[in-house]
Amino acid sequence: MILKELVNTCLKYANSKKPEKKMTIQIHISEKNITVEVSNPIDEIDNNHLKELDKTIQFIRGYQDPFEALIRMKEMSKNSHFKGFDGTGLARIAYEGKTLLDFFVSDDKIMNMSAVKSIDREK
């Protein structure tokens, strides 16, 4: 679920149409965390589009419980003032997947999205 949502988001916000530019998926596992990273080249940067993604991620991270963000996003998507508001998939992986989301665009026009999940170990 987490990987699928990150891939879909990268495809939506960083759609490179050049076949030589490939999406990269990495999964890092340590004793404390599992990190899923998806990177995708951007042909042309649409700053407004990426600002919306940033706003969505900051909105989700602004709630202590991502479930509250998910509920609020669903309510907002029904409101005509927020037509086209998207992000419930990201809110779901933050809530159900218990992940911390982040993204950035590097100087070489690569969009990088990540979701970090803490590994709870009982001792």
Secondary structure, 3 states (H helix, E strand, C coil): CHHHHHHHHHHHHCCCCCCCCCCEEEEEECCCEEEEEEEEECCCCCHHHHHHHHHHHHHHHCCCCHHHHHHHHHHHHHCHHHCCCCCHHHHHHHHCCCEEEEEEECCCCEEEEEEEEECCCCC
